[in-house]
């Protein structure tokens, strides 16, 4: 075996998240990684991720398809993330991924280092 994994868009197997908005779906990538963690999130219109603050890890958000929005900081600043865009979020920054558009968005979220320290979950940002 070559030791690598390929996740083709048309072969991704999306499942519901363990918590939060159950309309969202994710393709877990973290089991294939050793020094980072990552997931691909399929966000239907109107869906909202869990607002959180990572204590020890920075996160990278890559809009693969559609248009996503990040609610960053406190108070939250609305940052539109069109397909092909990348947003780097430093550790300690409150962040919430949302889709306020009228089509699905597909977002790759990468976190490093892979922290065992749980995120601090915060109340949803205002709509």
C-alpha positions in Angstrom: 0.0 0.0 0.0 1.3 3.5 -0.9 0.4 5.1 2.5 -1.7 7.8 1.0 -5.5 8.3 0.6 -7.4 10.0 -2.2 -10.8 11.5 -1.4 -12.5 12.1 -4.7 -15.5 14.5 -4.6 -17.8 12.0 -6.3 -16.8 9.3 -3.8 -17.0 11.2 -0.5 -19.3 9.6 2.1 -20.8 12.4 4.1 -22.3 11.7 7.5 -24.0 13.8 10.1 -21.9 15.5 12.8 -21.9 14.3 16.4 -23.5 17.5 17.7 -25.0 20.8 16.5 -27.0 21.5 13.3 -27.8 18.0 11.9 -28.5 19.3 8.4 -24.7 19.6 7.9 -22.7 16.7 6.7 -19.0 15.9 6.9 -16.4 13.7 5.3 -13.9 12.9 8.0 -10.3 13.2 6.9 -8.6 13.1 10.3 -8.4 9.3 10.5 -6.1 9.4 7.5 -3.8 12.1 9.1 -1.2 12.0 11.8 0.0 15.6 12.4 -3.2 17.6 11.6 -6.9 17.2 11.7 -9.3 17.9 8.9 -12.8 17.5 7.7 -14.8 18.5 4.5 -18.1 20.1 5.5 -21.1 20.1 3.2 -23.2 23.0 4.4 -26.7 23.3 3.0 -28.4 26.7 2.8 -29.3 28.0 6.3 -26.9 25.7 8.1 -24.7 26.8 11.0 -21.6 25.2 12.5 -20.9 25.4 16.2 -19.3 28.6 17.3 -16.1 27.8 19.1 -12.6 29.0 20.0 -9.6 26.7 19.7 -7.2 27.2 22.5 -4.1 25.5 21.0 -4.7 25.1 17.3 -5.0 27.3 14.3 -7.6 26.5 11.6 -7.6 26.9 7.9 -10.9 27.2 6.0 -10.9 26.6 2.3 -14.1 27.2 0.3 -14.1 24.4 -2.3 -17.6 24.9 -3.8 -20.3 27.6 -3.3 -20.0 30.5 -0.9 -19.5 30.1 2.8 -19.4 32.7 5.6 -17.3 32.9 8.7 -18.3 34.8 11.8 -15.0 35.8 13.3 -14.0 37.4 16.5 -16.0 38.9 19.3 -18.2 40.7 18.4 -18.4 38.6 15.2 -17.3 40.1 11.9 -19.0 38.6 8.9 -16.4 37.4 6.3 -17.8 36.1 3.0 -15.7 33.2 1.7 -16.3 32.5 -2.1 -15.2 29.3 -3.7 -11.4 29.2 -4.1 -10.8 31.4 -1.1 -8.8 30.6 2.0 -9.1 32.0 5.5 -6.5 31.4 8.3 -7.9 31.7 11.8 -5.3 31.9 14.7 -5.8 30.0 17.9 -8.0 31.8 20.4 -10.2 33.4 17.8 -14.0 32.8 18.1 -15.2 31.3 14.8 -18.5 30.0 13.3 -19.0 28.6 9.8 -22.4 29.3 8.3 -24.1 29.2 5.0 -26.5 32.1 4.5 -26.7 31.5 0.7 -29.2 29.7 -1.4 -26.9 26.8 -2.6 -24.7 24.2 -0.8 -21.2 25.2 0.2 -18.4 22.7 0.5 -15.6 23.8 2.9 -12.3 22.1 3.9 -11.4 22.8 7.5 -7.8 21.9 8.6 -6.5 22.3 12.2 -3.0 22.1 13.4 -1.4 21.0 15.6 -3.9 18.1 16.3 -4.8 19.2 19.8 -6.4 16.9 22.4 -7.5 20.0 24.3 -11.2 20.5 23.7 -12.5 23.6 22.0 -14.4 26.2 24.0 -17.9 26.1 22.5 -19.7 29.5 22.6 -23.3 30.6 22.0 -24.3 31.1 18.4 -23.4 34.4 16.8 -26.5 36.5 16.0 -28.1 35.7 12.6 
